[in-house]
Amino acid sequence: MVFVCCLIYDTFVCYLYNQGIYFAVLVAKSAWALGIEAKILFVRVRTKRIVADSPTVGNAQIVERGKGKVEGGVISFILTFSCFLQMYYGYILYFCNLNTKRLIVMPLNLPDTLPAIELLKKENIFVIDNSRATRQDIRPLKIAILNLMPLKVTTETDLTRLLSNTPLQIEVSFMKIKSHTSKHTPVEHMMAFYTDFEIMRNEKFDGLIITGAPVEQMEFEEVSYWEEMTEIFDWTRTHVTSTLYICWAAQAGLYYYYGVPKYPLEKKMFGVFEHYITQDPPPPPIFRGFDDMFHVPHSRYTETRREDILKIPELTLLAESETSGVYMAMARNGRDIFVTGHSEYSPLTLDTEYRRDIGKGLDIDIPKNYYADNDPSKSPVIRWRGHANLLFANWLNYYVYQETPYNIQDIK
């Protein structure tokens, strides 16, 4: 009975506990429970022994005495073992987590066999304090990814790596367009992890990421799936809290919504370039924590020009580069964020693209500001990782989590 009361008390303490206080109370309670139960058992067994030693004791009383000993031993063992487990658990909570404040991992909710999971297992995931997590009236954020890149698994891994580095619980869904079949990803992979937009169009999402696509040298209307893309663009306005458009998707969104054209470049914009924020301090929340100058990888054959963006009252130019031009523009107070670069790129993505193009015999320059001493035989110098993590964390926090309604059906 005492032990049951202790369990109830444990539940209450686990809800309100503080590290040191919880451990001290747990030890005291466990010792108290063990002492009380031991005393009860001692008195009980001793009483039976006295009765059994009496000259008038019969066989039935002797049997009762034996049963009392067995019962006392079993209960004592269970109680002792339980208290030991409780004290050990308290030890783990207190001593093993002093420096981490008893943090718990908030992983992404991904399909069990998604290849990206294995690739990210050895990487750390950002965490949130347990006491805060248990008090938050939250639900997992629903984030959809429309992956238009040819190497699906690579892009999945790059994006989920950055999405995982937040204290938010996220449920990721992969969207695909019905009017295009990927040539570089197995059909089995697409069937297992991707869902047609046509099936998902009745759902609502807190956030949507639309990636780049290798079609930027074509006119938008010439892209085979342009009609379906425009349907998705229209759908986001009423079914998504905030949409992040990357590279070609950013150009396509700016063109479809605001008529902003893209222009061909004489040579591919290829490398890692320095950028600056165009807004007066303090910076908008998407750049919170950024340095005055920050680096972003680019890999594209076309550009969007600042003068075209500045002509549109609904658009705000947020960041650009002296070399690579426009980097980010925003509309509808952050419900649409257009990013021309590839902050999500992993350290070796530009290297892979460079060697791929060299293998095809293309006239391609060495990616600028990428390899140590601009020497392709040397390892890349990673300058953008910190800002990439800040970018996605700020987007999720300030433009998705803090803006989306608790009832996802209220998105409009």
N, C-alpha and C positions, 0 to 999 in steps of 0.2 A: 504494500500500500504506500509506504514511504517512497519507494522507488518510482511508482506511478506519478506521485505528486511531483517528484523531482523532474520527471520528463516533461510534465506540464510547465513547470517552472522554467525548464531549459528553453522551451519554445518561446516563452515570453522574453527571456533574456536574450536569445538569439536575435530577436527582432529589434531590441533596443541596445544591444551590447556595445560597449567600448572595449578596446583590446585588453588593457590592463585590468579593468574592473571585472570584465567577463571571466578572465582566467582566475582571478582571486576568488570570485564568488563560486565558480565551478569547483575549484579545489575544496573550498570550505563545505559546499553543499554535498559533494561526493563523500568527503570524510564523515560528515554528519550522518548521511544516509547509511553509510556502511556501518558506523558505530551503533546507530539505533537498531538496524536489522540484526547485527551481531548480538546485541544485548538481548533482543527478543528471542532469538534462537537459543542463546545460552540459557536463559531462564526456562524456556520451554523444554529443552532437552534435559536440563538439570532436574526439573520437576518430575519428568517421566522416570529419570534414573532413581530418584528417591523413592518414588512409588514402587518401582520395580524391585528395589532392594528390601522392601518390607516383607516380613515373614508371611504375610497374608496374600502376597501377590500370586496370581494364577498365570496359566500359560497365555491367556489372551492379553494380559497386561504386559507380559514379556515381549510378545509380538508387537504390541503398540509402541513399546520402548524402542525396538529396532526400527520400526517405521519412522518414528520421530527423528532418529539419528540420520537415516537416509534422507528424509525430507529436509532436515536442517542443513545437511551437507550440500544437497543440490541447490537449494535457495541461496545458501552462502556463496557457492561457486558462481552462480549466475549474477548475483549482486556484485561480487568482487570484480568479476570480468567486465561487467557493464560500467562500473565506476572507473575501472582502468581505462576502458575505451573513451569514456567521457573526458578523463583527465588528459589522456594522450591527444584527443582532438583539441582540447583547450590549449595544450602545449603547441600543437601545430599552428593553431590560429594566432597565438600570441608571439611565440619566439621566432617562428619561421616566417612571419609576415610583418615584423616590426617596420621594416624599411619599405614595404610595398603597400602598407595600409590595408591589407587584406583585399587586394584588388581581384576582380574576377574578369575573365575574358569575355568580350562581346563579339563573337565571330560573325562573319557573314553567313547567311543562310543560303547555301549553294547546293545544287544537285550533288548527290553522294559521290558519283564517279567522274565529276568534271575534272579534266586533266589539270586545270589550274590549281586544284587543291593540293595535289602531290607536289607541285612546283613551289607552293607557298608554305608548306608545312614547317620548314626550317626558319621562316621569317616571323618576327614578332608582330603581334596584333595589339593595337592600342586598347586600353582598359578603362573601366569606370569603377569608382568606389562602390562596394556592395551595399552599404547603408543607403546611399543615394539611389542606386538602381532599384532597390526594393520599394522605395517611396515614390518613384516616378510613375505618373499615370501615362504610360507610353505604350505604343505598339511598335512593332518593327516597321521601319520605313520601307516602302515598296519602290524599288529602283529598277527601271527597265533599261536595257542596253540594246540599241539597234546597231548591230555590228556589221558594217559594210566593208570592212577590211578583208583582203583575200586570205590572210593567215589568221583564221579565227582564234585558234588556241593562243597564239602570241598576244593578240589584242585582249582576249579574255583575261589572261594572266596579268597584263600590264594594268588594266582597269581595276580588277578585283584587288590587286596589291594596294592600290591607292585608296580604294573605298574602304578597305579593312582598317585603315589607320585612323579611326575615329572612335569616340566612346558610344557611338550609336549602333543600335541593332538594325541590321539591314537585310532585307530579303531581295535577292537579285533574280530577275527574269531576263532571258535573252530572247529578243524579238528578231524576226527575219521578214523579208519581203517575199511575197509569193511569186512576183514577176521576175525573179532572178534566182538562178541556181549557182551556188558557189562551186568553182572549178578546183580550188586548192584545199578544200576541207572535205573529209569523207562524208558521204551521205549519212552514214550511221551516226556520226557525231551530230550532224544537223538535226536529225530526227530525234535524237536522245535529249538534246539540250535546248533546242530552239523552237519557238512557236510562231506561226504566221501572224502578222498584224491583224489579219481579218478575224482571227479567233480572239485576239486580245483587245480588240477595239472597244468592247463593252466594259472593260476594266478601267479603273483609275489608278494613277501612280503619283507618288510624291515627287519623284524625279525621273528624268529620262536623259540618257546620254546617246547622242547620235554621232557615230565616228566618221572619219574621213573615208574616201573611196578612191580607187585608182581611175577616175573618170574626169579629172579636172580639166583636161585639155579638150574635152568635148563641150559643146554648148549644152546648157542644162536640159533643154527640151529634147536633145538627141539621146540622152541617157535612157536606156530601155525601161528603167523602172521609175522614171520621173513622175509619171501620173500617180503612182502609188505613194511616192515620196510626198507629193503635194497633199494627198489625203492624210498622211501622217502629220504633216505640218499643221493642217487645219484641226486635226484631232487633238493635238497637244494643247491648243488654246482652251479647251474645255475639260480635258482629262488629266492634265499634268500640272503640278504646282510650279516646277522650274525645270527648264530644259537646257542642257549643256550641249552646244553644237561644236564639233571639233573639225578643223581643217576644211575639207570639201563641204562637209555638212554646214559649217559656218557660212561659207560662201553661198551655198544653196539657200539657206534660210534667209540671209540678207537679201538675196535676189528675189525670192518668192514673196516675202513680206513687204519689202521696201523698194524693190527695183534697183538695188545696188549691184552694178556689174562687176565682173572679174576681168582681169587683163592678163594676157600671156607675158611671161618673162623671157628675156633673151636666153638666160641660162637658169637651170634649176636652183631655187633657193634651198641650199643644202648645207646644214651645219648647226652649230649652237651659237646663238646671237644674244647680245646684251639688250635689255629692254628697260624702259622706265615708265612710271605711272604718270599719266597726263593730267590727272585731277589734282587740285590743290589739297594740301593736308587739311584734316586727316583723310587718309585714303578710304575708299569705299570698303565695306566689310570683306569683299572677295579678296582684297589684298592685305588683310590684317596680318601683321607679322612679317610681311615682305620687307626686304632691304630696298634702298633707294634704286639700286640697279639689280636686275635679276636676269638669269639666263634661261633660254627656252630653245629646244631643238625645232628645226623647221625642215620640211622635205616636201616641196611643192614646185609646180611649174607655172603657177598663176598667182596673182595678188589682188588684194582689195585695197583701194586707195582712200586715204584719210579724208580728202576733200569730198568724196562721195558720201561718206558717213556723216560729215559735219553738215551736209545739206539737209539731212533728215532730222527734224525736231524730236522725233520719237526715239532716236538713237543717241547713245552717249559713248564717245570714244574714251576708253579707260586706260589703255596702255599701247605703246608702240616701240619700234626700234629704228635707229638711224639707218640700219642696214636692211633689216627684213620687213620694215613697214608696220602696218597695223597688226596688233596682236589680239586685242580684245575690245569688243563693243557690247553694250548692254541695252536691253529694251524692257519695257513694262516692269520697271523697278526690280529687275533681276529674274523675272519669270522666263526671260530668254537671254542667254549668255553665249556670245559668239567668240570662239577662240580659234585663231588661224594656225597656231603652232601645235606641237605635239609634246606637251608637258608630261604626258603619260608614258612616253617612250622609256624602255628599259635601257641600261647602259650600252648594250650591244646592238640595238636596233639599227642605228645609223650605219654601223659597221657591216651588218648583214645586208642592208640595202646597197651600200657601196660595192661590196664584193659581188652581189647579184648582178648589178648593172655592168660591172667590169666583165663578168663572165658572159654577158650578152653582147659584149663588144660595143656598148654605148659610150658616147663621149661624155664622161661624167667627171666632174672635178672632185678632188678630195674634200670631204665634209669639213667646212671651216671651223676652227676653234674646237676641234673634237679630239683628235689624237694628240698625244704628248709630242711637242715640237713639230706638229703637223706631219708626223711620220706614220703612215698606215701600218708599219711593222711594229709600232709601239701601242701600248694599251690606251684606250680612251681616257680622257680626264672628265669626270662627271661633275658638272657644275650646276645642274638643275634639279637634283633629287629633292633637296629641302623645300624649294619653292613649289615643286609639283605636289608634294604632300600637303603643303599649306593650301594650295589652290583647291584641291578636292575636299579637304577638311572644311575650309571656309564655305565652299559651295553647299556642302551637305548641312552644315550648321546654320548659316545665316539665311540661305535662300530656299532650303528645303525644310529642315526640321523646325525652324522657328516661324515659318510661314504656312506650312501645310496644316489643314484642320485635323483634329483628332479623328473625326469621322471622315474617312477618306471619300465617302460619297458626297461630301459637301464641296469637293473641289469643283470649281466652275470657272 
